[in-house]
Amino acid sequence: INAEYMGKWLIETGGANPAVTMHDGSSVFDWAVMGGDIEVMDYLSKDSRVDIFAHNRFGCTAIHWACATGHLPACRWLFQRGLDFSVLNNSGHGALEQAAWKGRREALNWLLLDSDGPQLRHQLLLLDVDGHSIGTLARLAGHHELATWIEKLSLALGSGKNIGTMPCQIIIIVIMSHHHRLHY
């Protein structure tokens, strides 16, 4: 029995509520995302009771779970449905921080550099609420090679070097938002 079949049976026959949440507000949909189960994500997203855009009490979304687990098909599925990959949780962590902390290089490549991804390079300059950069988070989690790669991208961005096709306007906005977060 696969998860999609079991989920359908529980909802359609057993009357299970697909909108039920854990004590922190994480949902059944979030668990499907964490497992990278696209069929279950598709099934649940068609139920009007399921909010694929929901945040838990820590501000985490399905995006945080997809990036932390490194499931690129789940990331792409969420991106194609218009979820905002630039959203930060209460700790100032977003898609990049989650992927870096868990050592998900493939996910970071997609998030930062792939033309079919959200291209979040502007977020490399942001610090979390504890003052940690994305590279620092990767290093603290023991992902030293990944941290070095992130730090090189961050330095290139901070120095104004061309690290891709990022428009200058985005760099200015990011530097301004980075300045704002540090001083307020």
C-alpha positions in Angstrom: 0.0 0.0 0.0 1.5 3.3 -1.0 1.1 6.6 0.9 -1.2 8.2 -1.6 -3.6 5.2 -1.5 -3.5 5.2 2.3 -4.1 8.9 2.5 -7.0 8.8 0.1 -8.6 5.9 2.1 -8.1 7.7 5.4 -9.7 10.9 4.1 -12.4 9.5 1.8 -13.5 6.4 3.7 -12.2 7.0 7.3 -13.2 10.7 7.4 -9.7 11.9 8.4 -9.2 15.7 8.3 -6.3 16.5 6.0 -6.1 20.0 7.5 -5.1 18.6 11.0 -1.9 20.2 12.4 0.7 19.2 14.9 1.1 21.2 18.1 3.5 23.6 16.3 1.1 24.1 13.4 2.9 21.9 10.9 0.5 20.1 8.7 -0.1 16.7 7.0 0.9 18.6 3.8 4.2 19.6 5.3 4.9 16.0 6.1 4.2 15.0 2.5 6.6 17.7 1.4 9.3 16.5 3.9 8.9 13.0 2.4 9.1 14.4 -1.1 5.9 12.6 -2.0 4.6 14.5 -5.0 1.6 12.2 -5.5 0.4 12.9 -1.9 1.2 16.6 -2.3 -0.9 16.7 -5.4 -3.8 14.9 -3.8 -3.8 17.0 -0.6 -3.4 20.3 -2.5 -6.7 19.6 -4.3 -8.6 19.4 -1.0 -10.0 22.9 -0.1 -9.3 22.3 3.6 -5.5 22.1 2.9 -3.6 25.4 2.8 -0.3 24.8 1.0 0.8 28.3 1.9 0.4 27.9 5.7 3.0 28.9 8.2 3.5 27.0 11.5 3.9 28.9 14.8 7.7 29.3 14.1 7.0 30.8 10.7 8.1 27.8 8.8 6.3 26.8 5.5 6.4 23.8 3.2 9.3 25.6 1.5 11.4 25.3 4.6 10.8 21.5 4.8 11.4 20.9 1.1 14.7 22.8 1.2 15.8 21.2 4.5 15.3 17.7 3.1 16.7 18.6 -0.3 13.9 17.2 -2.3 14.2 19.1 -5.5 11.0 17.7 -7.1 9.1 19.0 -4.1 10.9 22.3 -4.3 10.0 22.6 -8.0 6.4 21.6 -7.3 6.0 24.3 -4.7 7.7 26.9 -6.9 5.5 26.1 -9.9 2.5 26.7 -7.6 3.6 30.2 -6.7 4.9 29.7 -3.2 7.3 32.5 -2.1 10.8 31.1 -1.7 12.1 34.3 -0.2 9.9 34.0 3.0 11.8 33.9 6.2 10.7 32.3 9.5 10.8 33.8 12.9 14.5 33.1 13.2 15.3 34.8 9.9 15.8 31.5 8.2 14.5 30.8 4.7 15.0 28.3 1.9 18.8 29.0 1.7 19.4 28.7 5.4 17.5 25.4 5.6 19.4 23.9 2.7 22.8 25.2 4.0 22.2 23.9 7.6 21.4 20.4 6.2 24.2 20.4 3.6 21.9 20.3 0.6 24.2 21.5 -2.2 22.0 20.4 -5.0 19.1 22.4 -3.5 21.3 25.4 -3.0 22.4 25.3 -6.6 18.8 25.3 -7.7 17.8 28.0 -5.3 20.7 30.3 -6.2 21.8 29.6 -9.7 19.4 27.6 -11.9 17.4 29.6 -14.4 14.3 27.5 -13.5 14.7 28.2 -9.8 13.9 31.2 -7.6 17.4 32.7 -7.9 17.7 33.8 -4.3 21.3 35.1 -4.6 20.2 38.4 -3.0 19.5 36.6 0.2 23.2 35.6 0.6 23.8 38.9 2.2 21.1 38.5 4.9 21.9 37.5 8.5 19.5 35.6 10.8 18.3 36.9 14.1 21.5 35.7 15.8 23.7 37.5 13.3 24.7 34.3 11.3 25.2 34.3 7.6 24.1 31.4 5.5 27.8 30.3 5.1 28.2 30.4 8.9 25.2 28.2 9.4 26.6 25.6 7.0 30.0 25.7 8.7 28.3 25.4 12.2 26.5 22.3 10.9 29.8 20.8 9.8 29.4 21.4 6.1 32.8 23.1 5.6 33.1 22.7 1.8 29.6 23.9 1.3 30.2 26.9 3.6 33.3 27.9 1.6 31.3 27.7 -1.6 28.5 29.9 -0.1 31.0 32.4 1.3 32.7 32.8 -2.1 29.3 33.5 -3.7 28.5 35.9 -0.9 31.8 37.7 -1.3 31.3 38.0 -5.0 27.9 39.5 -4.5 29.1 41.9 -1.7 32.0 43.1 -3.8 29.7 43.7 -6.8 31.3 41.0 -9.0 29.1 39.4 -11.5 28.0 36.0 -10.2 25.3 35.5 -12.8 22.5 37.5 -14.4 21.4 39.4 -11.3 20.2 42.9 -12.1 22.0 45.7 -10.3 18.7 47.0 -8.9 18.3 43.7 -6.9 21.8 44.1 -5.5 20.9 47.7 -4.3 17.6 46.6 -2.8 19.2 43.7 -1.0 22.0 45.8 0.4 19.5 48.3 1.6 17.3 45.6 3.2 20.5 44.0 4.7 21.4 47.4 6.2 17.8 47.9 7.5 17.8 44.5 9.2 21.1 45.2 11.0 20.1 48.6 12.4 16.5 48.3 13.3 
